[in-house]
Amino acid sequence: MKTTLVEKRIQACRILRKMLIDREYTLEEDSKEDFSIRGYKGPSKIITFLSEESKLTIHIIKEYISIITKEKYDKCIIVYQDSVTSSAKKSLEIMEYNIELFSLGELQLNITEHRLVPLHERASKEEKEYLEKTSKGRLPFILLTDPVCRYYYFQRGEYIRITRADKSVIYRVVK
């Protein structure tokens, strides 16, 4: 049975909601007409957009940026359907906005709920201090582009505690 575009968009919204909750945002009421989700964490505000166009272009990004600046959002997640034009990618690199991109396909399965993906959490301040003293830069790393790092929005240099199914704990630093 083939999944329709509307069903994919609804599934992406479900996963986006869970992602924002896992990132510790408090969610506001969804906007049903445009599939956008808004949330806040302290003074930080985030908004998500699901692009209706098959290609994400610089013109669409400019429309989203006008909403971001008008409503004073700090962060934004844009979900695109098929592809992002090269000019849109370049413009995102030079812009001073905190914008994340996910494809519609990436948000059809919540990677953190897969049985083979262990629990990933930011290490506590005490754990970080201990690791900095003992590991001296020899800690294995996890890439910033790793799907779990993207899901939780882990940043370079952060220490991540990974609790495996057998309850063993390992640490990684985001590179």
C-alpha positions in Angstrom: 0.0 0.0 0.0 1.5 3.3 -1.1 1.6 6.2 1.4 0.1 9.5 0.2 1.9 12.8 0.5 -0.7 14.0 3.1 0.0 10.8 5.2 3.7 11.5 4.9 3.3 15.1 6.0 1.1 14.0 9.0 3.7 11.4 10.0 6.5 14.0 9.7 4.4 16.4 12.0 4.1 13.6 14.6 7.9 13.0 14.6 8.6 16.8 14.7 6.4 17.2 17.7 8.2 14.3 19.5 11.6 15.7 18.4 10.7 19.1 19.9 9.5 17.5 23.1 12.7 15.5 23.3 14.6 18.7 22.9 12.7 20.0 25.9 10.5 22.6 24.1 7.0 23.4 25.3 4.7 23.2 22.3 2.0 25.7 21.3 -1.1 24.7 19.5 -0.4 23.4 15.9 -1.4 25.4 12.9 -3.6 22.9 11.0 -3.6 24.8 7.7 0.1 24.9 7.1 1.4 22.0 9.3 3.6 24.4 11.3 4.6 23.7 14.9 5.7 26.3 17.3 7.4 25.9 20.7 9.5 27.6 23.3 12.2 26.8 25.8 12.7 29.7 28.2 13.3 32.7 26.0 14.1 30.6 22.9 11.4 30.1 20.4 11.3 27.6 17.5 9.0 27.1 14.5 8.8 24.3 12.0 7.6 24.5 8.4 6.7 21.7 6.0 7.3 22.9 2.5 4.5 22.2 0.0 6.8 22.6 -3.0 8.8 19.6 -4.3 12.0 21.7 -4.4 13.1 24.0 -1.6 14.3 27.2 -3.3 15.8 30.4 -2.0 12.4 32.2 -2.6 10.6 29.8 -0.2 13.4 30.2 2.4 13.0 34.0 2.1 9.3 33.6 2.8 10.0 31.5 5.9 12.7 34.0 7.1 10.2 36.9 6.9 7.9 34.9 9.2 10.9 34.1 11.5 11.9 37.7 11.8 8.4 39.1 12.1 7.4 36.7 14.9 10.9 36.8 16.5 11.8 33.1 16.4 15.4 32.0 17.3 15.3 28.6 15.5 13.6 27.1 12.6 13.2 23.6 11.1 12.2 23.3 7.5 11.0 20.0 6.1 11.4 19.8 2.3 9.8 17.2 0.0 12.3 16.1 -2.5 15.4 18.4 -2.8 17.0 21.7 -2.0 18.4 23.8 -4.8 22.1 24.6 -4.6 21.5 28.3 -4.3 19.2 27.7 -1.3 21.9 25.6 0.3 24.5 28.3 -0.2 22.2 31.0 1.1 21.6 29.0 4.3 25.3 28.7 4.9 25.9 32.4 4.8 22.7 33.5 6.6 22.8 34.3 10.3 19.6 32.3 11.0 19.5 29.1 12.9 17.8 26.9 10.3 17.8 23.1 10.2 16.8 21.1 7.2 15.2 17.7 7.1 13.8 15.8 4.2 10.2 14.4 4.4 11.7 10.9 4.0 13.9 11.4 7.1 10.9 12.1 9.2 8.9 9.0 8.4 10.6 7.0 11.2 11.7 8.2 14.6 15.3 7.0 14.7 15.3 7.2 18.6 12.6 4.6 18.8 14.4 2.0 16.7 15.3 -1.1 18.8 18.9 -0.9 17.7 19.5 2.7 18.7 20.5 3.1 22.3 19.6 6.0 24.5 21.6 9.2 23.8 21.7 12.0 26.3 23.8 15.1 27.0 26.4 14.3 29.7 25.9 16.2 33.0 28.3 19.0 34.0 30.0 16.6 36.5 30.4 13.9 33.8 31.8 16.4 31.4 34.4 17.7 34.0 35.4 14.2 34.8 35.8 13.2 31.1 37.8 16.3 30.4 40.2 15.4 33.2 40.5 11.7 32.4 40.2 11.3 28.7 42.5 14.1 27.6 41.1 14.3 24.1 41.1 10.5 23.5 37.4 10.1 23.7 35.8 8.5 20.6 33.6 10.9 18.7 30.2 10.9 17.1 29.6 13.0 14.0 27.5 16.1 14.0 25.7 14.7 10.9 24.8 11.5 12.7 20.9 11.1 12.6 20.7 10.9 16.4 22.8 14.1 16.8 20.6 15.9 14.3 17.4 14.7 16.0 18.6 16.0 19.4 20.4 19.0 18.0 23.7 18.1 19.7 26.5 20.6 19.0 30.2 20.3 18.4 32.2 19.7 21.5 29.3 18.3 23.6 29.7 15.1 25.5 27.1 12.5 24.9 26.2 9.6 27.3 25.0 6.5 25.5 23.2 3.9 27.5 23.1 0.5 25.7 20.5 -2.2 26.1 22.7 -4.1 28.6 22.8 -0.9 30.7 26.5 -0.3 30.0 27.4 3.4 29.5 29.8 4.8 27.0 30.6 8.4 26.1 31.3 10.2 22.9 32.2 13.8 22.0 30.4 15.4 19.0 32.8 16.3 16.2 
